[in-house]
Amino acid sequence: MPAAQKKLYRFCHFFNQKKALIVYDCMNTVHNTTKEKNYWSSRWEAGNTGWDMGSVSPPLKAYADQLPNKDLRILIPGAGNAHEAEYLHRQGFTQVTVLDIAPEPLAALQQRVPDFPAAHLVNENFFEHAAEYDLVLEQTFFCSFPPTAENRKAYAKKMSELIVPGGKLVGLWFQTPLDPEGSRPFGGSRAEYAGYFAPYFEVLTFAECYNSIKPRAGKELFGVLARR
Ligand SMILES: C[S@@+](CC[C@H](N)C(=O)[O-])C[C@H]1O[C@@H](n2cnc3c(N)ncnc32)[C@H](O)[C@@H]1O
């Protein structure tokens, strides 16, 4: 690409990113539970759930398969159809909590897996949740809410409040640029994410995921972060 064209391209990219940030700034914060709940419920009701892999996520399965303690207190926030929770439950994990702001996927899980403890299904805004966990599993939750720095800092802080010292946050985060048109999944970079986690977590692993599903290959980071 000629230098002048490169320069113009960079300018347009920068401008689009700025435009996107303005769009995001006008969106609600994650603390507006009613608005977020209505948005997600309407997607569930319409069956607009293109993110759903239909079975347990291979990287999270591989991580779970090497855990010796089946009594770990595990939270899966923004769990959706919660295939990971179903898998963990069937493997004998006893303390798996599934949390979602929309009631629809929780009801579906209860129907699909009738012996999953009803008390472990929580219909709440993650950002209002209060409890203690040894392990939180992340998958396509972080990328689902408006990607302002304020929201992302609130996510890291809330994770630090929910996870006990020595506990872990493990999961997948997209390493893709933000879509200038403002559509999901909302990505970012390792450097950006590491900045949010730095005050609370020690990074044990945070690298490109080697066992992503095919459509996400090269697009996601696998992280294991230990609560200080
Ligand atoms: C993109 S979907 C991912 C679902 C699931 N993790 C998966 O990988 O299939 C995001 C999920 O997060 C839920 N969600 C969005 N914002 C939330 C919030 N603030 N608190 C709890 N759940 C939320 C939505 O209802 C939806 O089920």
Ligand as a Chemical Component Dictionary entry (heavy atoms), coordinates in Angstrom:
data_LIG
# 
_chem_comp.id                   LIG 
_chem_comp.type                 NON-POLYMER 
_chem_comp.pdbx_formal_charge   0 
_chem_comp.three_letter_code    LIG 
# 
loop_
_chem_comp_atom.comp_id 
_chem_comp_atom.atom_id 
_chem_comp_atom.alt_atom_id 
_chem_comp_atom.type_symbol 
_chem_comp_atom.charge 
_chem_comp_atom.model_Cartn_x 
_chem_comp_atom.model_Cartn_y 
_chem_comp_atom.model_Cartn_z 
_chem_comp_atom.pdbx_ordinal 
LIG C1  C1  C 0  -23.050 -13.473 24.383 1  
LIG S1  S1  S 1  -24.024 -14.310 25.532 2  
LIG C2  C2  C 0  -22.930 -15.634 26.039 3  
LIG C3  C3  C 0  -23.602 -16.775 26.740 4  
LIG C4  C4  C 0  -22.663 -17.923 27.151 5  
LIG N1  N1  N 0  -21.569 -17.448 27.984 6  
LIG C5  C5  C 0  -22.112 -18.639 25.965 7  
LIG O1  O1  O 0  -20.907 -18.581 25.712 8  
LIG O2  O2  O -1 -22.900 -19.290 25.259 9  
LIG C6  C6  C 0  -23.986 -13.194 26.914 10 
LIG C7  C7  C 0  -24.845 -13.664 28.062 11 
LIG O3  O3  O 0  -24.640 -12.792 29.164 12 
LIG C8  C8  C 0  -25.870 -12.423 29.747 13 
LIG N2  N2  N 0  -25.642 -11.108 30.340 14 
LIG C9  C9  C 0  -25.407 -9.936  29.700 15 
LIG N3  N3  N 0  -25.195 -8.949  30.578 16 
LIG C10 C10 C 0  -25.288 -9.516  31.809 17 
LIG C11 C11 C 0  -25.137 -9.017  33.130 18 
LIG N4  N4  N 0  -24.871 -7.726  33.361 19 
LIG N5  N5  N 0  -25.267 -9.863  34.168 20 
LIG C12 C12 C 0  -25.536 -11.177 33.958 21 
LIG N6  N6  N 0  -25.695 -11.707 32.729 22 
LIG C13 C13 C 0  -25.561 -10.895 31.667 23 
LIG C14 C14 C 0  -26.865 -12.469 28.589 24 
LIG O4  O4  O 0  -28.197 -12.679 28.979 25 
LIG C15 C15 C 0  -26.336 -13.656 27.774 26 
LIG O5  O5  O 0  -26.918 -14.866 28.179 27 
# 
loop_
_chem_comp_bond.comp_id 
_chem_comp_bond.atom_id_1 
_chem_comp_bond.atom_id_2 
_chem_comp_bond.value_order 
_chem_comp_bond.pdbx_ordinal 
LIG C1  S1  SING 1  
LIG S1  C2  SING 2  
LIG S1  C6  SING 3  
LIG C2  C3  SING 4  
LIG C3  C4  SING 5  
LIG C4  N1  SING 6  
LIG C4  C5  SING 7  
LIG C5  O1  DOUB 8  
LIG C5  O2  SING 9  
LIG C6  C7  SING 10 
LIG C7  O3  SING 11 
LIG C7  C15 SING 12 
LIG O3  C8  SING 13 
LIG C8  N2  SING 14 
LIG C8  C14 SING 15 
LIG N2  C9  SING 16 
LIG N2  C13 SING 17 
LIG C9  N3  DOUB 18 
LIG N3  C10 SING 19 
LIG C10 C11 SING 20 
LIG C10 C13 DOUB 21 
LIG C11 N4  SING 22 
LIG C11 N5  DOUB 23 
LIG N5  C12 SING 24 
LIG C12 N6  DOUB 25 
LIG N6  C13 SING 26 
LIG C14 O4  SING 27 
LIG C14 C15 SING 28 
LIG C15 O5  SING 29 
# 
